Amino acid sequence: MQLTNLPAFQTAAEAYDNKLAGRTDLAIIVSPVSVVFLRDRTLHLGLFQNGVIDIGNAQELSEDLWNTQAPLLSNKPSIIDISALNIASFNCDQVRFEFEGDDIQDPTMSECGRFDMTPDYYGFQKTSAGIWWKRIEGEDTLILDGTSFARANPVGEFVGRVLLSEVAFDCEYDPDAKPTDHLPETLARAARTTSGMVEYAVPSLTADAIAKGFKLGLFEVIGNGLARITAKGKEVAANGTLEIE
């Protein structure tokens, strides 16, 4: 791609604004690894890998930032939807909510996290598409789409997201637990997927295990809350042996 064929920053920014038309539920794929979307009525650039948008680490789009992406920019950017399913976990505590005086972390579990519940117990409503939602204080909305639990502000911007499988209940979380205890399970889970990817909440026991696995050469971290198993990790998972000093 020749840089001379690319529009100037101002022209590009105006084009992005026109394409998004004020919508916060859309993103423009501007390169193989980045997207542009609106936050606080301002264009932001976020990492985009394996179909996942890293909203939590996005930066306001500036000419300098845009220039760093110039070698990769596409002349024909495409638009995708932003949903709880295709964003990386961030601000996990933001999806907690209060119900009858209790602090709830997972709307599919009881207050203590020991028994299965349906979200309607907590006042969630279900759309025809099977997505659960609940309006909370400040007019924010909690959204449960499959196993992705997110919170959006009144203008539709996601302000937090976590996978239900990564929720560490306060009553069960042991700060003295060894991250390596969770590493074999995390390796096995990654090895079972076609992509070898693992998505996880930060902080969580899985995040601790990924950090340990990274030091051992078993995982490569490619983004906040996103990692991929290495060839060495696949071998360890296949053999079922993990030696940790």
RAPE-V622342 format. One record per residue. N is the residue number from 1. PHI is phi in whole degrees, 0 to 359 (none if undefined). PSI is psi in whole degrees, 0 to 359 (* if undefined). BURIAL is 1 if it has 24 or more other ideal C-beta (glycine too) atoms within 12 Angstrom, else 0. Layout:
n: [N N]
phi: [PHI PHI]
psi: [PSI PSI]
burial: [BURIAL BURIAL]
This chain:
n: [1 2 3 4 5 6 7 8 9 10 11 12 13 14 15 16 17 18 19 20 21 22 23 24 25 26 27 28 29 30 31 32 33 34 35 36 37 38 39 40 41 42 43 44 45 46 47 48 49 50 51 52 53 54 55 56 57 58 59 60 61 62 63 64 65 66 67 68 69 70 71 72 73 74 75 76 77 78 79 80 81 82 83 84 85 86 87 88 89 90 91 92 93 94 95 96 97 98 99 100 101 102 103 104 105 106 107 108 109 110 111 112 113 114 115 116 117 118 119 120 121 122 123 124 125 126 127 128 129 130 131 132 133 134 135 136 137 138 139 140 141 142 143 144 145 146 147 148 149 150 151 152 153 154 155 156 157 158 159 160 161 162 163 164 165 166 167 168 169 170 171 172 173 174 175 176 177 178 179 180 181 182 183 184 185 186 187 188 189 190 191 192 193 194 195 196 197 198 199 200 201 202 203 204 205 206 207 208 209 210 211 212 213 214 215 216 217 218 219 220 221 222 223 224 225 226 227 228 229 230 231 232 233 234 235 236 237 238 239 240 241 242 243 244 245]
phi: [none 271 298 294 274 272 288 293 305 299 297 296 299 295 294 297 301 295 294 284 51 80 276 265 259 234 222 253 282 261 202 297 233 211 228 242 208 262 217 54 62 233 293 232 249 232 292 223 224 52 78 246 263 267 290 301 250 294 237 299 289 233 296 297 294 298 295 293 267 310 298 254 299 264 281 231 296 243 251 231 282 258 220 296 277 240 240 285 296 198 44 302 293 291 269 290 213 260 222 49 87 259 271 256 254 222 287 257 233 293 305 271 80 253 233 290 223 261 303 295 301 265 92 284 247 246 277 294 274 86 264 271 212 209 277 236 304 79 68 287 235 270 231 245 244 68 254 263 246 224 230 240 279 301 263 91 275 287 245 187 199 208 275 301 293 258 292 256 295 304 284 246 290 252 297 266 295 278 304 294 299 262 292 302 296 294 298 297 296 293 293 282 270 295 278 76 272 230 253 210 278 233 273 189 295 294 299 297 294 298 300 294 295 297 295 270 79 266 226 244 269 248 179 294 82 218 218 227 289 268 299 295 297 296 295 296 296 291 277 71 240 219 257 235 282]
psi: [130 130 332 341 353 147 158 161 311 318 317 315 318 322 319 316 316 321 318 330 40 0 132 358 13 153 150 122 107 346 172 344 9 153 158 136 172 134 132 39 20 143 134 151 128 153 141 107 136 37 9 131 128 83 322 331 15 152 150 134 123 169 320 316 319 321 329 336 352 316 340 350 142 144 346 71 147 162 138 159 148 124 172 342 336 27 149 151 140 158 51 326 341 342 0 150 162 136 114 43 353 146 114 131 332 113 0 5 160 171 326 353 16 340 145 140 161 145 335 340 326 9 12 149 155 131 171 339 0 15 129 143 154 130 133 184 146 8 15 161 130 136 125 106 99 242 10 122 120 166 132 145 177 337 8 8 133 131 357 152 144 151 137 327 344 359 123 105 138 324 347 342 126 106 343 0 144 126 329 338 332 352 314 318 318 320 314 320 317 321 335 343 151 319 340 12 149 127 137 158 153 117 160 168 326 321 319 319 320 318 317 318 327 317 331 359 19 337 151 131 123 358 171 112 17 127 162 139 142 174 321 320 320 321 316 318 321 323 340 21 134 109 122 127 *]
burial: [0 0 0 0 0 1 0 0 1 0 0 1 1 0 1 1 0 0 1 1 0 0 0 1 1 1 1 1 1 1 1 0 1 1 1 1 1 1 1 0 0 0 1 1 1 1 1 1 1 0 1 1 1 1 1 1 1 1 0 0 1 0 0 0 0 1 0 0 1 1 0 0 1 1 0 0 1 0 0 1 1 1 1 1 1 1 1 1 1 1 1 1 0 1 1 1 1 0 1 0 0 0 0 1 1 1 1 1 1 0 1 0 0 0 0 0 0 0 1 0 0 1 0 1 0 0 0 0 0 0 1 1 1 1 0 1 0 0 0 1 1 1 1 1 1 0 0 1 1 1 1 1 1 0 0 1 1 1 1 1 1 1 1 1 1 1 1 1 0 0 0 0 0 0 0 0 0 0 1 1 0 1 1 1 1 1 1 1 1 1 1 0 0 0 0 1 1 1 1 1 1 1 1 1 1 1 1 1 1 1 1 1 1 1 0 1 0 1 1 1 1 1 1 1 1 1 1 1 1 1 0 0 1 0 0 1 1 0 0 0 0 1 0 0 0]
